[in-house]
Amino acid sequence: MNIDWTQLITKAMKDAAIQAAELAAAKTLLASRNAQAIAQISRIQDRIDTINFGIDIGEATAEDEVEQAALTLNLKAWKTYKFALGKVTVQPT
């Protein structure tokens, strides 16, 4: 009987393959969440800028200013989330 040792797959090799797949999935998820955060930040910032134009020219209503205040809080939350996502890649695990 001849054994083809090139076909040998050890537990360590299987474990390494599983870890590599998990890392790839985590990187994909991280990239997706980063893209979502960037899109939300951009959308909110654009609306805030638009309201600021109205404020600058004196045409913004009180409702616009209330909306701007709420959006500013929302923007801060998204920026905090995006910053936290940026720290994920510097963690050892």
SETOR-679283 format. One record per residue: residue number from 1; x, z negated, y of N, C-alpha, C in turn; residue in one letter. Coordinates in Angstrom, 1 decimal. Layout:
REM SETOR-679283
@k: NUM, n_x: X, n_z: Z, n_y: Y, ca_x: X, ca_z: Z, ca_y: Y, c_x: X, c_z: Z, c_y: Y, r: a
...
//
This chain:
REM SETOR-679283
@k: 1, n_x: 0.8, n_z: 0.0, n_y: -1.2, ca_x: 0.0, ca_z: 0.0, ca_y: 0.0, c_x: 0.9, c_z: 0.0, c_y: 1.2, r: m
@k: 2, n_x: 0.6, n_z: 0.9, n_y: 2.1, ca_x: 1.3, ca_z: 1.0, ca_y: 3.4, c_x: 0.4, c_z: 0.4, c_y: 4.5, r: n
@k: 3, n_x: 1.0, n_z: -0.4, n_y: 5.4, ca_x: 0.3, ca_z: -1.0, ca_y: 6.5, c_x: 0.8, c_z: -0.3, c_y: 7.8, r: i
@k: 4, n_x: -0.1, n_z: 0.2, n_y: 8.5, ca_x: 0.2, ca_z: 0.8, ca_y: 9.8, c_x: 0.2, c_z: -0.3, c_y: 10.9, r: d
@k: 5, n_x: 1.3, n_z: -0.9, n_y: 11.2, ca_x: 1.4, ca_z: -2.0, ca_y: 12.2, c_x: 1.1, c_z: -1.6, c_y: 13.6, r: w
@k: 6, n_x: 1.1, n_z: -0.3, n_y: 13.9, ca_x: 0.7, ca_z: 0.2, ca_y: 15.2, c_x: -0.8, c_z: -0.1, c_y: 15.5, r: t
@k: 7, n_x: -1.6, n_z: -0.3, n_y: 14.4, ca_x: -3.0, ca_z: -0.5, ca_y: 14.6, c_x: -3.4, c_z: -2.0, c_y: 14.7, r: q
@k: 8, n_x: -2.3, n_z: -2.8, n_y: 14.6, ca_x: -2.5, ca_z: -4.3, ca_y: 14.7, c_x: -3.0, c_z: -4.7, c_y: 16.1, r: l
@k: 9, n_x: -4.1, n_z: -5.5, n_y: 16.1, ca_x: -4.6, ca_z: -6.0, ca_y: 17.3, c_x: -4.7, c_z: -7.5, c_y: 17.1, r: i
@k: 10, n_x: -4.0, n_z: -8.3, n_y: 17.9, ca_x: -3.9, ca_z: -9.7, ca_y: 17.8, c_x: -5.0, c_z: -10.4, c_y: 18.6, r: t
@k: 11, n_x: -5.2, n_z: -11.6, n_y: 18.4, ca_x: -6.2, ca_z: -12.4, ca_y: 19.2, c_x: -5.7, c_z: -12.4, c_y: 20.7, r: k
@k: 12, n_x: -4.4, n_z: -12.6, n_y: 20.9, ca_x: -3.8, ca_z: -12.6, ca_y: 22.2, c_x: -4.1, c_z: -11.3, c_y: 22.9, r: a
@k: 13, n_x: -4.0, n_z: -10.2, n_y: 22.2, ca_x: -4.3, ca_z: -8.9, ca_y: 22.8, c_x: -5.8, c_z: -8.7, c_y: 23.1, r: m
@k: 14, n_x: -6.7, n_z: -9.2, n_y: 22.2, ca_x: -8.1, ca_z: -9.2, ca_y: 22.5, c_x: -8.4, c_z: -10.1, c_y: 23.7, r: k
@k: 15, n_x: -7.8, n_z: -11.3, n_y: 23.8, ca_x: -8.1, ca_z: -12.2, ca_y: 24.9, c_x: -7.6, c_z: -11.5, c_y: 26.2, r: d
@k: 16, n_x: -6.4, n_z: -10.9, n_y: 26.2, ca_x: -5.9, ca_z: -10.2, ca_y: 27.4, c_x: -6.9, c_z: -9.1, c_y: 27.9, r: a
@k: 17, n_x: -7.4, n_z: -8.4, n_y: 26.9, ca_x: -8.3, ca_z: -7.3, ca_y: 27.3, c_x: -9.6, c_z: -7.9, c_y: 27.9, r: a
@k: 18, n_x: -10.1, n_z: -9.0, n_y: 27.3, ca_x: -11.3, ca_z: -9.6, ca_y: 27.9, c_x: -11.0, c_z: -10.1, c_y: 29.3, r: i
@k: 19, n_x: -9.9, n_z: -10.7, n_y: 29.5, ca_x: -9.5, ca_z: -11.2, ca_y: 30.8, c_x: -9.4, c_z: -10.1, c_y: 31.8, r: q
@k: 20, n_x: -8.8, n_z: -9.0, n_y: 31.4, ca_x: -8.6, ca_z: -7.8, ca_y: 32.3, c_x: -10.0, c_z: -7.3, c_y: 32.7, r: a
@k: 21, n_x: -10.9, n_z: -7.2, n_y: 31.7, ca_x: -12.3, ca_z: -6.7, ca_y: 32.0, c_x: -13.0, c_z: -7.7, c_y: 33.0, r: a
@k: 22, n_x: -12.9, n_z: -9.0, n_y: 32.8, ca_x: -13.5, ca_z: -9.9, ca_y: 33.6, c_x: -12.9, c_z: -9.8, c_y: 35.1, r: e
@k: 23, n_x: -11.6, n_z: -9.7, n_y: 35.2, ca_x: -11.0, ca_z: -9.5, ca_y: 36.5, c_x: -11.5, c_z: -8.3, c_y: 37.2, r: l
@k: 24, n_x: -11.6, n_z: -7.2, n_y: 36.4, ca_x: -12.1, ca_z: -5.9, ca_y: 37.0, c_x: -13.5, c_z: -6.1, c_y: 37.5, r: a
@k: 25, n_x: -14.3, n_z: -6.8, n_y: 36.7, ca_x: -15.7, ca_z: -7.0, ca_y: 37.1, c_x: -15.8, c_z: -7.9, c_y: 38.4, r: a
@k: 26, n_x: -14.9, n_z: -8.9, n_y: 38.4, ca_x: -14.9, ca_z: -9.8, ca_y: 39.6, c_x: -14.5, c_z: -9.0, c_y: 40.9, r: a
@k: 27, n_x: -13.5, n_z: -8.2, n_y: 40.7, ca_x: -13.0, ca_z: -7.4, ca_y: 41.9, c_x: -14.1, c_z: -6.4, c_y: 42.4, r: k
@k: 28, n_x: -14.8, n_z: -5.9, n_y: 41.4, ca_x: -15.9, ca_z: -4.9, ca_y: 41.8, c_x: -17.0, c_z: -5.7, c_y: 42.6, r: t
@k: 29, n_x: -17.3, n_z: -6.9, n_y: 42.1, ca_x: -18.3, ca_z: -7.7, ca_y: 42.7, c_x: -17.9, c_z: -8.1, c_y: 44.1, r: l
@k: 30, n_x: -16.6, n_z: -8.5, n_y: 44.2, ca_x: -16.1, ca_z: -9.0, ca_y: 45.5, c_x: -16.1, c_z: -7.8, c_y: 46.5, r: l
@k: 31, n_x: -15.7, n_z: -6.6, n_y: 46.1, ca_x: -15.7, ca_z: -5.5, ca_y: 46.9, c_x: -17.2, c_z: -5.1, c_y: 47.4, r: a
@k: 32, n_x: -18.1, n_z: -5.3, n_y: 46.5, ca_x: -19.5, ca_z: -5.0, ca_y: 46.8, c_x: -20.0, c_z: -6.0, c_y: 47.9, r: s
@k: 33, n_x: -19.7, n_z: -7.3, n_y: 47.7, ca_x: -20.1, ca_z: -8.3, ca_y: 48.6, c_x: -19.4, c_z: -8.2, c_y: 50.0, r: r
@k: 34, n_x: -18.2, n_z: -7.8, n_y: 50.0, ca_x: -17.5, ca_z: -7.5, ca_y: 51.2, c_x: -18.1, c_z: -6.3, c_y: 52.0, r: n
@k: 35, n_x: -18.5, n_z: -5.3, n_y: 51.3, ca_x: -19.1, ca_z: -4.1, ca_y: 51.9, c_x: -20.5, c_z: -4.5, c_y: 52.5, r: a
@k: 36, n_x: -21.2, n_z: -5.4, n_y: 51.7, ca_x: -22.5, ca_z: -5.8, ca_y: 52.2, c_x: -22.4, c_z: -6.7, c_y: 53.5, r: q
@k: 37, n_x: -21.4, n_z: -7.6, n_y: 53.5, ca_x: -21.1, ca_z: -8.4, ca_y: 54.6, c_x: -20.8, c_z: -7.6, c_y: 55.9, r: a
@k: 38, n_x: -19.9, n_z: -6.6, n_y: 55.7, ca_x: -19.5, ca_z: -5.7, ca_y: 56.8, c_x: -20.6, c_z: -5.0, c_y: 57.3, r: i
@k: 39, n_x: -21.5, n_z: -4.5, n_y: 56.4, ca_x: -22.7, ca_z: -3.7, ca_y: 56.9, c_x: -23.6, c_z: -4.6, c_y: 57.7, r: a
@k: 40, n_x: -23.9, n_z: -5.8, n_y: 57.2, ca_x: -24.7, ca_z: -6.7, ca_y: 57.9, c_x: -24.2, c_z: -7.1, c_y: 59.3, r: q
@k: 41, n_x: -22.9, n_z: -7.4, n_y: 59.3, ca_x: -22.2, ca_z: -7.8, ca_y: 60.6, c_x: -22.3, c_z: -6.7, c_y: 61.6, r: i
@k: 42, n_x: -22.1, n_z: -5.5, n_y: 61.1, ca_x: -22.2, ca_z: -4.3, ca_y: 62.0, c_x: -23.6, c_z: -4.1, c_y: 62.5, r: s
@k: 43, n_x: -24.6, n_z: -4.2, n_y: 61.7, ca_x: -26.0, ca_z: -4.0, ca_y: 62.1, c_x: -26.4, c_z: -5.1, c_y: 63.1, r: r
@k: 44, n_x: -26.0, n_z: -6.3, n_y: 62.8, ca_x: -26.4, ca_z: -7.4, ca_y: 63.7, c_x: -25.7, c_z: -7.3, c_y: 65.0, r: i
@k: 45, n_x: -24.4, n_z: -7.0, n_y: 65.0, ca_x: -23.6, ca_z: -6.9, ca_y: 66.2, c_x: -24.2, c_z: -5.7, c_y: 67.1, r: q
@k: 46, n_x: -24.6, n_z: -4.6, n_y: 66.4, ca_x: -25.1, ca_z: -3.5, ca_y: 67.2, c_x: -26.4, c_z: -3.9, c_y: 67.9, r: d
@k: 47, n_x: -27.3, n_z: -4.7, n_y: 67.3, ca_x: -28.5, ca_z: -5.1, ca_y: 67.9, c_x: -28.2, c_z: -6.1, c_y: 69.0, r: r
@k: 48, n_x: -27.2, n_z: -7.0, n_y: 68.8, ca_x: -26.9, ca_z: -7.9, ca_y: 69.9, c_x: -26.3, c_z: -7.2, c_y: 71.1, r: i
@k: 49, n_x: -25.5, n_z: -6.2, n_y: 70.8, ca_x: -24.9, ca_z: -5.3, ca_y: 71.9, c_x: -26.1, c_z: -4.6, c_y: 72.7, r: d
@k: 50, n_x: -27.0, n_z: -4.1, n_y: 72.0, ca_x: -28.2, ca_z: -3.4, ca_y: 72.6, c_x: -28.9, c_z: -4.4, c_y: 73.5, r: t
@k: 51, n_x: -29.2, n_z: -5.6, n_y: 73.0, ca_x: -29.9, ca_z: -6.6, ca_y: 73.8, c_x: -29.0, c_z: -6.9, c_y: 75.1, r: i
@k: 52, n_x: -27.7, n_z: -7.0, n_y: 74.9, ca_x: -26.8, ca_z: -7.3, ca_y: 76.0, c_x: -26.9, c_z: -6.2, c_y: 77.1, r: n
@k: 53, n_x: -27.1, n_z: -5.0, n_y: 76.7, ca_x: -27.3, ca_z: -3.9, ca_y: 77.6, c_x: -28.5, c_z: -4.2, c_y: 78.5, r: f
@k: 54, n_x: -29.6, n_z: -4.6, n_y: 77.8, ca_x: -30.8, ca_z: -4.9, ca_y: 78.5, c_x: -30.6, c_z: -6.1, c_y: 79.5, r: g
@k: 55, n_x: -29.9, n_z: -7.1, n_y: 79.0, ca_x: -29.6, ca_z: -8.2, ca_y: 79.9, c_x: -28.8, c_z: -7.8, c_y: 81.1, r: i
@k: 56, n_x: -27.8, n_z: -7.0, n_y: 80.8, ca_x: -26.9, ca_z: -6.5, ca_y: 81.9, c_x: -27.6, c_z: -5.7, c_y: 83.0, r: d
@k: 57, n_x: -28.6, n_z: -4.9, n_y: 82.6, ca_x: -29.3, ca_z: -4.1, ca_y: 83.6, c_x: -30.6, c_z: -4.8, c_y: 84.1, r: i
@k: 58, n_x: -30.8, n_z: -6.1, n_y: 83.6, ca_x: -31.9, ca_z: -6.8, ca_y: 84.1, c_x: -33.3, c_z: -6.4, c_y: 83.5, r: g
@k: 59, n_x: -33.3, n_z: -5.8, n_y: 82.4, ca_x: -34.6, ca_z: -5.3, ca_y: 81.8, c_x: -34.9, c_z: -6.1, c_y: 80.5, r: e
@k: 60, n_x: -34.1, n_z: -7.0, n_y: 80.1, ca_x: -34.4, ca_z: -7.7, ca_y: 78.8, c_x: -35.5, c_z: -8.8, c_y: 79.1, r: a
@k: 61, n_x: -36.3, n_z: -8.9, n_y: 78.1, ca_x: -37.4, ca_z: -9.9, ca_y: 78.2, c_x: -36.9, c_z: -11.2, c_y: 77.7, r: t
@k: 62, n_x: -37.8, n_z: -12.3, n_y: 77.9, ca_x: -37.5, ca_z: -13.6, ca_y: 77.3, c_x: -37.4, c_z: -13.5, c_y: 75.8, r: a
@k: 63, n_x: -38.3, n_z: -12.6, n_y: 75.2, ca_x: -38.3, ca_z: -12.5, ca_y: 73.7, c_x: -37.0, c_z: -11.8, c_y: 73.3, r: e
@k: 64, n_x: -36.4, n_z: -10.9, n_y: 74.1, ca_x: -35.2, ca_z: -10.3, ca_y: 73.8, c_x: -34.1, c_z: -11.3, c_y: 73.7, r: d
@k: 65, n_x: -34.1, n_z: -12.2, n_y: 74.7, ca_x: -33.1, ca_z: -13.3, ca_y: 74.8, c_x: -33.2, c_z: -14.3, c_y: 73.6, r: e
@k: 66, n_x: -34.4, n_z: -14.6, n_y: 73.2, ca_x: -34.6, ca_z: -15.4, ca_y: 72.0, c_x: -34.1, c_z: -14.7, c_y: 70.8, r: v
@k: 67, n_x: -34.4, n_z: -13.4, n_y: 70.7, ca_x: -33.9, ca_z: -12.7, ca_y: 69.5, c_x: -32.4, c_z: -12.7, c_y: 69.5, r: e
@k: 68, n_x: -31.8, n_z: -12.5, n_y: 70.7, ca_x: -30.3, ca_z: -12.4, ca_y: 70.7, c_x: -29.7, c_z: -13.8, c_y: 70.3, r: q
@k: 69, n_x: -30.3, n_z: -14.9, n_y: 70.7, ca_x: -29.8, ca_z: -16.2, ca_y: 70.3, c_x: -29.9, c_z: -16.4, c_y: 68.7, r: a
@k: 70, n_x: -31.0, n_z: -15.9, n_y: 68.2, ca_x: -31.2, ca_z: -16.0, ca_y: 66.7, c_x: -30.2, c_z: -15.1, c_y: 66.0, r: a
@k: 71, n_x: -30.0, n_z: -13.9, n_y: 66.5, ca_x: -29.1, ca_z: -13.0, ca_y: 65.9, c_x: -27.7, c_z: -13.5, c_y: 66.0, r: l
@k: 72, n_x: -27.3, n_z: -14.2, n_y: 67.1, ca_x: -26.0, ca_z: -14.7, ca_y: 67.2, c_x: -25.7, c_z: -15.8, c_y: 66.2, r: t
@k: 73, n_x: -26.7, n_z: -16.6, n_y: 65.8, ca_x: -26.5, ca_z: -17.6, ca_y: 64.8, c_x: -26.4, c_z: -16.9, c_y: 63.4, r: l
@k: 74, n_x: -27.2, n_z: -15.9, n_y: 63.2, ca_x: -27.1, ca_z: -15.1, ca_y: 62.0, c_x: -25.8, c_z: -14.4, c_y: 61.8, r: n
@k: 75, n_x: -25.3, n_z: -13.8, n_y: 62.9, ca_x: -24.0, ca_z: -13.2, ca_y: 62.9, c_x: -22.9, c_z: -14.1, c_y: 62.6, r: l
@k: 76, n_x: -23.0, n_z: -15.3, n_y: 63.1, ca_x: -21.9, ca_z: -16.3, ca_y: 62.8, c_x: -22.0, c_z: -16.7, c_y: 61.3, r: k
@k: 77, n_x: -23.1, n_z: -16.8, n_y: 60.7, ca_x: -23.3, ca_z: -17.1, ca_y: 59.3, c_x: -22.6, c_z: -16.0, c_y: 58.5, r: a
@k: 78, n_x: -22.9, n_z: -14.7, n_y: 58.8, ca_x: -22.3, ca_z: -13.6, ca_y: 58.1, c_x: -20.8, c_z: -13.5, c_y: 58.2, r: w
@k: 79, n_x: -20.3, n_z: -13.8, n_y: 59.4, ca_x: -18.9, ca_z: -13.8, ca_y: 59.6, c_x: -18.2, c_z: -14.9, c_y: 58.8, r: k
@k: 80, n_x: -18.9, n_z: -16.1, n_y: 58.8, ca_x: -18.4, ca_z: -17.2, ca_y: 58.0, c_x: -18.3, c_z: -16.8, c_y: 56.5, r: t
@k: 81, n_x: -19.4, n_z: -16.1, n_y: 56.0, ca_x: -19.4, ca_z: -15.7, ca_y: 54.6, c_x: -18.3, c_z: -14.6, c_y: 54.4, r: y
@k: 82, n_x: -18.1, n_z: -13.7, n_y: 55.3, ca_x: -17.1, ca_z: -12.7, ca_y: 55.1, c_x: -15.7, c_z: -13.3, c_y: 55.1, r: k
@k: 83, n_x: -15.5, n_z: -14.3, n_y: 56.0, ca_x: -14.2, ca_z: -15.0, ca_y: 56.0, c_x: -14.0, c_z: -15.7, c_y: 54.7, r: f
@k: 84, n_x: -15.0, n_z: -16.3, n_y: 54.1, ca_x: -14.9, ca_z: -17.0, ca_y: 52.8, c_x: -14.6, c_z: -16.0, c_y: 51.7, r: a
@k: 85, n_x: -15.2, n_z: -14.9, n_y: 51.8, ca_x: -14.9, ca_z: -13.8, ca_y: 50.8, c_x: -13.4, c_z: -13.4, c_y: 50.9, r: l
@k: 86, n_x: -12.9, n_z: -13.4, n_y: 52.1, ca_x: -11.5, ca_z: -13.0, ca_y: 52.2, c_x: -10.5, c_z: -14.0, c_y: 51.6, r: g
@k: 87, n_x: -11.0, n_z: -15.2, n_y: 51.5, ca_x: -10.1, ca_z: -16.3, ca_y: 50.9, c_x: -10.1, c_z: -16.2, c_y: 49.4, r: k
@k: 88, n_x: -11.1, n_z: -15.5, n_y: 48.8, ca_x: -11.2, ca_z: -15.5, ca_y: 47.3, c_x: -9.9, c_z: -14.9, c_y: 46.7, r: v
@k: 89, n_x: -9.4, n_z: -13.9, n_y: 47.3, ca_x: -8.2, ca_z: -13.2, ca_y: 46.7, c_x: -7.0, c_z: -14.0, c_y: 46.8, r: t
@k: 90, n_x: -6.9, n_z: -15.0, n_y: 47.6, ca_x: -5.7, ca_z: -15.8, ca_y: 47.8, c_x: -5.7, c_z: -17.0, c_y: 46.9, r: v
@k: 91, n_x: -6.9, n_z: -17.2, n_y: 46.1, ca_x: -6.9, ca_z: -18.3, ca_y: 45.2, c_x: -6.2, c_z: -18.0, c_y: 43.9, r: q
@k: 92, n_x: -5.5, n_z: -19.0, n_y: 43.3, ca_x: -4.7, ca_z: -18.7, ca_y: 42.2, c_x: -5.5, c_z: -18.2, c_y: 40.9, r: p
@k: 93, n_x: -6.7, n_z: -18.6, n_y: 40.8, ca_x: -7.5, ca_z: -18.1, ca_y: 39.7, c_x: -8.6, c_z: -17.2, c_y: 40.1, r: t
//
